[in-house]
Amino acid sequence: MQPDYIFETSWEVCNRVGGIYAVLSTRAASMQAEHPDKVFFFGPDFGEHSDIYFKQDKSLLKEWKAPLPVRIGRWQVPGEPMAILLKFDSLWPKKDEIYAWAWNKFQVQSHAAYGDYDESCLFGYAAGMVMESLYKFLLKSLKTRGKKPNFCMHANEWQTAFSIFYLEDHCPQIATLFTTHATCIGRSIAGNGKPLYDYFEAYNGDQMAYELNMVSKHSVEKQAAHWADCFTTVSDITARECKQLLDKPVDIVTPNGFEPTYVPKGAEFDARRAKAREALHKVAGKMLGGVVPQNALLVGISGRLEIKNKGIDVFAEALDKLAQKIYHSDQPEKEVVAFVMIPYLDRAPARKGKVSAVFVPYYLDGQDPMFGMKYYDLLLGLDVTVFPSYYEPWGYTPLESCAFHVPTITTSLAGFGAWAAKQKDQFGVVVIDRTDSNFNEVAENIADALLRYDRLCGEDKARARAEAEAVAKKADWKHFFKYYRKAYEIALKKRDQRMDELQNPRLL
């Protein structure tokens, strides 16, 4: 039971915001390989911003008449899957009517909505409308061939959950999947300084939604989890959250992989690494007012501006401890430069007892005034990365680091960290045990790990880089896509069961 066509939607289709963009854009090649041009990604149309990642092709689906304004083309990522970008402005006057429908049919509580809730839910509803129309258009060709149609729709995160509700009500012939990459309440508990893990079993998702003013987002996420034919998340850590906070165990865990074609090979890799290191040294020298020694340890951290959740606070503490360790060591002249690649973290460079921090407050898309280089092109120039997350359902950044042969330090509270700790090749990935109450211990352990790595001989450093790459290879999508095949099968079987219960014709 595998799909003939796959519809997938996310707010980050052709819209690079965070980790979900990496998940979908790297998985696209594997999807295209198994379902060539039977995969359609649906995203919001942001005009010129979308065109950075999207190339329109008016020859695609030219006979299809969509119910809303759409642009059809190719997502400019490996595999170049078809993408449908849609405008949903016409739905704003119907917002209250749509919310009333969602409450009456699915008990979604939109009355407490604020921020990005309205825009997200209207986009999800619009995506459902467009999917229904495309389903009916494609169904004609399948009927002509006398084939039973299997359509799957995959919605990512609460922002697209209304597409599930729309199809459940208007087009139940499509099997639906819903993935929560991070629960709204889990992220909010962690971000508000509450101990998520020590008292985990005592938390009630609905109660915390009221306390944290997250009623609407939690409601739409919870109902999508319960209504979807297959409910998934990205790690065992988040699966535990889903069961506790959404009152719904996941049907399957679908871990995030990486697409190796992003990584250069051989001489090209060496050349691009040399260029990256030159750029890092040049910028650091200008920012810090002096030449940075060639043997300086280049350390990196990146991600969203979530001081606690992403471990930016513990990283800063670790740098302070590292400075003290170097000062009191037998190599006090050794220098470490940490590149803090956090968009909007606009601070002056800091220097302390030979440990310096260079703040890069830009989204590294090649257009920034500091480097003018893309993130991946800088990443491969680093010696080691640190991602000491407190709340991290998966953790794409340490996986990306490994893929580019850069050893990384992460924590046991990151989905990737928990997965990597089970692998045999651990020399390239250091997993620090983290809890609600061991902040100082984590900082101390990170400082020790950095000092230990800096003092490795050349042969051991090469081994660490090789083993980082080996870990990434185990997380190649060719190994992880099997979990999606199983998820599609679960959804299609549930769809068939639902259609039997509805006593509808068998899809033909």
N, C-alpha and C positions, 0 to 999 in steps of 0.2 A: 504494500500500500504506500506508494509514493506519489507526490503531486505531479499533475501535468503542467500546472502553472503555479507560480508562487508570487503572491503580492506581499510586499513588506513595506512597512511605513515607520518613519521616525522623524522627529523634529530635526535630526541631524543628517538627513539625506541631502547631499550637496550643500551642507551647511555645517562647517567645522566649528564645533563648540567645545566638545570634550571627548571623553573616552568612547562614547557610543559611535561617534564618527569612525574611530579606528576599528571598532568591532565590525561594523557593517562594511566599510570600505575594503578591509582586508579579507573579509569572508566572501566578498562578491566573486572573486576569481574561482573559488571552489564551487560556488553555486552555479556559475555559468558553465563550468566544466561538466557538471552533472545534468544541468537543465539549460542547454544553450538557447539563449533568447526566449526562455520561458519564465524569466525572472523579471519582475517589475518593481522598482523602488519608487515609493510615493513620498514626496516631501513638499514643504512650503516653498513658494516662489518668492525669493528675495531679490529678484531682478539682477542687477550688476554683481551683487555679492554672490549670488548663486552661480553666475557665469564663470567664476573663478574655477569651479569644479564641474561645470556642466556644459555640454555642447549640444545645441538644439539640432535636430534632424527631422525636417518636415516630411521626409519620405516614410517615416515610421507610423504605423497605424493610421494612415491618412484617410481611410474610409470610416473610422470611428468618430462618432460625435459625442463628446463628453458633456455632461450636464453643467459643468462649471468651466471657467477659463483655465486651460492647461497648456503647458509647453512640454513637448516630448523630445527626448534626445538620449544622450549617453552620459553616464557618470564617468568622469575622467579619472578612473582608478583602474588597477589591474583587473582584467576581465571586461571592462567597459559595459556594464549591464545597462539595460534600458531604465531610464528614470523619467518619472512624470511629475512635474512641478505644477502645483495648482494654487490658484487664487481663491480665497474664500470670503472676500469682503462682503459679498451679497448676502451672507448668512447673519450678519450682525443684527439686522432688524428682527430676525427670528430667534434671537438668543433665548429670550424668556420662554418661548414656546418649546424650544429644544430642551431646555432645562426641565420644564414641566414633564415632557415626555420621558426624559431620563429618570426622573423621580418616580413617575407612575409605573414605568416598565421595569426599572432596574434598581430603584431605591438609592440613586446617586444624589447626595445632598449638596447641591450647588449654591444654596442660599448664603453660605459663608465665604463665597469665592472672593479672591483678591489677587493682585499681581498678574502673573501670566496665565492664570487659570482659564479665563474666558477665551483668549486667543488660542490656547492649546486645544481646548475642547471643541471649539468650532472648526479648527483644522482637522481634528480627528473625525468629526462628523462629516466634513466635506470629503475627506479621504474615503470614508465608507460609501458615500454617494457615487464617487468616481469609480471605485472598485466594482460596485454593483453594475454600473453601466458597462465597464470593460468586460466583466464576467459574461454578461449577456451577449456582447459582441463576439468574444472568443468562443462561446459555447456553440455558435453556429458552425464553426469549422470542425469542432470536435464531433458534433452530431452528424455532420456529413460523412465523417469517417466511421461512424457507427461505434464510437468509443464512449465508455462510461467516463464522465469527467471528474477529475479529482483536482479541486482548487484549494489551496491553503493561503490564508492571510495571516501574517505575523506582525503584531503591533509591539513596539518597543517603548517601554516606560509609560507612566500615567498620561503623558501629553498626547498620546495617540489612542487612548483607551476607548474614546467615543466611537472609533471605527468598529470596534468589537460589538458595541451595543447596536450600532446601526445595522450591521450585517446580521446579527442575531434576530433582529426584528424584521428586516426587509429582504434578506437573502441568506437564509439558514443553510442553503446548499454549500456554502463555502465554509470549510473547516477553519477555525480560528486558533491562533496561538498568541499568548501574551507573555512577554518577558519583562520582569522587573529587574533592572540592573542594580538598584539600591532602593530599599523601601523608604518612602517619604518619612515615616515615623522614626525608623532606625537612624537615618541621617540626621534628622532634627534632634533626637535625643542626644546623639553624640556631639552635634554642633552647638548645643545649648549648655554644654558642660556637665551634663548628667552622666552618671556611671552606667553605660549601656550594658556591660558584661557582668559585673558583680551581682546585679539585681535583675538579670535578664528575665528569669522565669516569673518575676512579679509584675512585669509590665503588661498592660492591656492596651492594645493598639487604639481602640475607640476612645478610651479614657484619655490617653496621651494626646490624641488628635485634638480634643477640646482644650487640654491644658496648654498645648503648644500652638494653638490657633492654626491647625492644619486639617480642619474637618473636611473641607471639600476635596483637597488633593488626596487625602487618605481614603475618602469614600470612593472616589473614582478608581483608585488603584485597587482597593479591596474588592469592589464589585467586578472589575475586569478579571481579577484573579479567579473569582468564583464562577464567572460566566464563560470564560474562554474554554475551548475544547481541550487545550493543553496549556498548562501553566508552567513556566520555566524560570529559572534564575541562573546566575553565572558561577556560583560557588557553593560549597557546603555551608560556609559561614552565613551567606545570605539566605540559603534554604531554611536555616534555623530561624532567622528573622521572620521569614514569610509565614512559617507555621505559628509562631508566637504572636506576631503583630497583625497579620492579615487573616488569621484563623483559617489558613488554607495551605496544606503541604504542597510543595511543587510536585508535578508529575515526573519531571526529570531535570537534572542539573546539566546545563549546556555551557561548559567552560569556554573562555575566550582564547582563540588561537591567534596566530600571526601569519602574514603572507610573506614568504621569503624573497619574493621578487623585488621587494623594496630595498633589499640589502645588496650593495654592489659586490662584485667578486674580484678576486685576484689583484692585478695591478691597479684596476680602477679603485678598489677599496683602499689600497695603500695610498694612492694619490689623493683621494678625497679625505682620508684621515689626516694626511700631512697638511692639506689645505685648511682643515678644520682646526687643527692645533695651532697653526700659524695665526688664524683669525682670533682664537681664544687668547693666545699670548699677546697679540697686538692690542686688543681691546682692554685686557686686564692691565697692561702696562700703561695705557693712556688713563684709565680710570684711577689707578693706584699711584700714578706719578713716578713711575720708574720701570726699569726692565724687569720682567718676571723671568727667573732662571729657567732654563730649558728642562731641568730636572724637577721643577715644581710639580706637586701632585695636583692635578686638575680634577676637581670634584663637582658634580652637578646634582641639582634637585629641580624638579619642574612639576607643573600641574596647576589645578585651580587654586584660587586664593581662599583656602579653607585652613586657617592657621592651625587648628587642633586636628581636624579630621585627616588632613594630609601630612601631619607631623612636622609642619614648618617650625613650630615652637621647639620641639625636641631636637630638631636638626640644629637650630641656632645654639641651643644649650650644648649640644655635642661639639660644635666648633669651638666654643669657649673652653670646654674641657680638653679638647685636642691641643689648643694653644698652650695650655698649662703643661700638658704632657711633653710637648716638644721643647718648651722652655727649660724644663727640668731634665731633659734627656741628654745623651751624649752627642746628639746632633742638633743643637739649638739653632743652627743656621738654616735648617731645612724649611722650605716654604710650601704652603698649601694655599691654593686659590679655589674658593667655592663659588660657582656660578649659580645664582638663585634665579631660575628662569620662570618667574611667576608673573603673569600678566597683571598689571596695575599695582604691583608691589613696588611703588616708586620711592626708592630710598637712595641716599648717597652711599658710595662704596665704603666699606668698613675694613679697618686693618687693626690687628691685635697680635704681640710676641711671636710673628711669622705666619699667621693664619688670616687670610683676607677673604672678604666676601664682595663679590661684584653682583649687583642687582640688575637684572634684565627684565624691565617691566613691560615687555611686549609679547604679543602673540607671534611666535617665530614662523611666519609664513613666507619669508623672503623679502618682505617689504619694510622691516623695521630699520630705524636709523642707526642702530648700534652695529649690527652684523650684516644685515641684508642677506641673510642665509636662512634656509628652512631648518626646522628643529632637527630633523633626521641628519642633515648635513653637518650640524654642529655636534650632535650626540656622539657620533663615532670618533670625535677627537678627544673625548674625555678619558680619564684613567679609571674612574669609578663613579658610580652614582649612588645616591641615598634616597630612599623613599620610605620613611619610618612611620607609615600611616597608622592612625588610631581607628579610623573607619574607612574601609576600602573593600567593597564587595569582591572585586577581582584585582585590579591594579595593572593597567596596561603599561604604565611607564617603566616598571622594572622589567617586564617582558620585552618591551621595545629595546631597552638597554642591552639585554642579553642577546637579542637578535643582531645587534650591531657590535657584538663581541666586547661589550663593556661590562665588567663585573659590577654587581649591584648589591646593595644592602637594603633589605626590606624587613617586614615584621610578620609575626604569626597571626596578626589580626587582618592581614590582607589575604584575599582569596588566592592570589598567585603565590604569595609567601607560604601559605599553608600547603598548597600543591607542590611547590618547589622543594619544601622540606622533606617530602616523601621520595624525591628523586635521589639517585645514587651520586650524580655529579653535582656536588654541593660546593665545590671549591670556588666556582664563579658566582654563586648566590649565597650570601650570608643572611640567614633568617634570625632576627632578634626576637626573643620571646617578649611580648608586650601584653600588659593587663591594664586595668583601670588605675592601678595604684603604684606602678613602678617607673614613673617618668624619669627620675634621676638615674635609675639603673639602666634604662634604655639608652639615655644620652651617654653614659659612661661606656656602655658596650659598643655603641656606634663609634665613639672616639677611639677605643681600643682597636676596633676592626679597621678603621682608616689608618691608624698608625702601623698596624700589622701588615696591611696591604702595601703601604709605602715602603716598608723595609724588606719586601720580598726581593729575591734576586731576579735577574732577568728571565731565567728559565721558569721560575715559579709564576712570574707575572704573565708569561706567555701561556702557561697552563691554566691560569685563572681565566684568561680571555677565551681560551679554547673551550673550557668547561661552561662558561657563560653561553657561548654559542650552542653547545651541546644541549643545554637545558631548553633554549629557544626552539631547537629542532624538534624536541619532544612535544612542543606546543604548536607545531605547524598545523594549519587548518586541515591538512590531509589526514592528520590523526584525530582531530577534534570534531570534524564535520559529521562523523558517525552519530554523534549525539543529536544533531539536527535531523538526520534521517529518522531516528527513533521518535523524535518529537513530532515530525510530520505524520508518522504512522499512528501515533497515539491520537493526534487530532482528527485524522480521517476516520478512524474507527469510532471515535466519539461522535463525529458528525453523522455517521451511518446510524448509530444508535439513536441520536436525536431525531433524525428524519423518520425512523420507524415509529418513534413515540408520537411524532406529529402526524403520522399517517399520511405523509405526503408521497407523491409518486417518487420512484427511485431515480430521480435526477435526469431522466431521459425524456 
